[in-house]
Amino acid sequence: MRVLNAWVQSQIAHWAMIFGKNEIAADYWLRVAELKPRDPKPYTVAAHCKAELNRPQEAEVLLRKSLEVDPKFSAAWFNLGFLLQKREDHEQALSCFDACIRVDEKMDRAHYGRALSLIALNRQEEAKAALQRTIDLQPMSPYGYYQLASLHHRLGDDKSCIKLVRKLHQFEPQLAVQLQKETGVEAGVVDPFSKYRTQ
């Protein structure tokens, strides 16, 4: 009965999230957590809801509770890293992304988050490696390409920047055109949809 009750509560929480009712969703996820105290997921999802409600302190408490329950729960490490990153606590955010990657090395979002913190900390070469790993894991990651190309440009390597802009143009042409404008490189990419927008 306890398991069934937890399942019912989680379904209510899921539907509340679908309809954007994060206050209700957080409340029901915490009810699930009471019924399943050894499961880190309810705390983590409740934390996401709290963050959506612009309550980062409450979200952080819940994420740390999730990690007390299971120190190897990668989703909690990732979300905590993202939360700290938004607070511009990049050293701590980096530690969280590193912990996430130790548990789940193939989570491309964790490598991307790690790269953004490394950029903020002016550790550019490490950031390049993290962004390259993001792309290796997710070859269709538009913002992985975007950030890596931008970083190459800032470091004076326009040849690599152009190569990445052209690659990005193959699957995100509008973003590639935007990046070409921002960096000023001559990659020769054009927006294939521009003629439709001017009509």
N, C-alpha and C positions, 0 to 999 in steps of 0.2 A: 504493500500500500504506500509506503514511504517513497519507493522508486516511482510508482505511478503518479503520486502527487507532485514529485519533482518534475516529471515529464510534462504534466499539465501546466505547471507554473512556467516552465521554460517555453512552452508553445505560446502562452499568453505574452511572455516577454518578447518572443520573436515577432509576433504580429504587431505588438506595440511599436517595436523598432521600425518595422516596415511602413507603418503609418506616421512615423516621426514623433511618436509619443515617448520621448526618452525618459521623462520623469517616471512614468508608469513602468516602462521597461526596466529601468534601474531597480525600482522597488521589487519587481518580480524576480529579477536575477539574484537579488540579495536573499529573497525567500528560498530560491533554489540553493544558494550557497549554505543556508542554514540546514537544509535537508541533505546536502551532499558536501559536508565540510572538508573532505579530502580531495575535492575536485577543484583545480585552479581556474577552470574556464568561467564559471559564473562570476567570480570576482573580476576577472579581466574584462568580460563583456559589460558588466555593470560600470566598470571604470571608463570604458569607451562612451557609455551613455552619459556619465557625469562630465566627461570632457566635452561632449557635444552640447551640454547645458552650460558650458563655460564655468565649470567648477573644477579647475585643475588640481587644487589641493586634495579634494575628496577623491578624485581619480587616482592621484599618486598613492594615497593611503591604501586604496583597494588593490592597486597593482603590486604594491609591496606585500600586501596580505597574500595575494596569489602566489608570489615567489616564496613566501614562507611555507605555503602548502606544498609547492613543487618548485624548487630552485632551477629546474631544467625546463620550465614551461616557456618556450621560445616566444610565444605571442605576448606574454607579459613583459619580457625583456624588451621586445620591439616597441610595444606601446609606451613603456616607461621611457625608453630612449627618445621616442618622438615627442613625448610630453616635455621632457627636459630640454630638448632641442628648441621647442617653441618658447621656452623660458630663457633661451640663450645660455644655458648651462652646458656648454659643448663638451667640456672634459667629462662630466658625468654621463652625458648622453652617449659619448663615444664608448665609455665603459659598458653601458647597457647594450649597445649594438654589438660590441665585441663578445659579450656574454651570450647574446642571441645567436651569433654566428658559430660560437663554439658548440652550441646545441644543434643548430640547424644551418650548416654551412651553405646550403643551397637556397636559402631565403634571399632572393634578389633584393627585396625591399630593405633588408637589414644592411646589405652592402651599400645601397644607395644612401640610406640615412647616415651610415658611417662616413661616406664620402662628403656629404654636406657639412657634417661637423668638422671633418678634417680641413675642408676649405675655409670654414670660419676660423679655425685655429692656425691658418696659414701653413698647413702641412701639405703642400700642393702635390708633391710626388706620390705621397701615400694616397692622396685623394684620387689621383689619376689611376692608380692601381685598383682602388675600390670601385671606381666607375667602370673600368674595363671589366672587372669581375661581374658587375651588375649586368653589363651587356652580354658577357659570355653566358650568364645564366638565363637571361631574358633578351634574346636577340631583337625583339620588337619593343624594347623599352624606350619610348620616345624621349623621356626626360633624362634617361641615362646618356643617350647620344647628345642631347641638348647641353647638359652640364659638362660632359667631357669635351665637346667641341669648344664651348665657351672657355673652359680651362686652358686648353691648348692655345687658344687665341691670346688669352691674358699672359701666357708664358712665352709668347712670341713665335709659336709654332703654327703658322697659318697653313702650311702644307697639310699637316694632320687635321687641322680644323676643317679645311675644304673637303677632305676625304670623308669626314664624318657628316658634314652637311649634305653631301651627295648621297651618302648611305641613308640618312634620315629621310631624304626626299623620296626615296623609294616607297616608304609606307606612311609618312606624315608630311606631305608636301607643303602644307601651309605653315607648319612649325619650322620646317627647313628654310622657307622663304623669310620668315620672321627672324630666324637665327642669322641668316645671311645679312639682313639689314642691320641687326644689332652689332655684329662683329665687323661689318664692312668688307668682308672677304668676297672675292669674285669666284663663287662656286658655279655660276651659270645656271642656278635653279630658278624656276618660275612657278607661280601658283597656277595649276591647271584649271582652277575653278574661277579665276578672276574675271574671265569674259562673261560668265553667267551672272556674277554679282553686279556688273556694270550695266547690264541690259535692263 
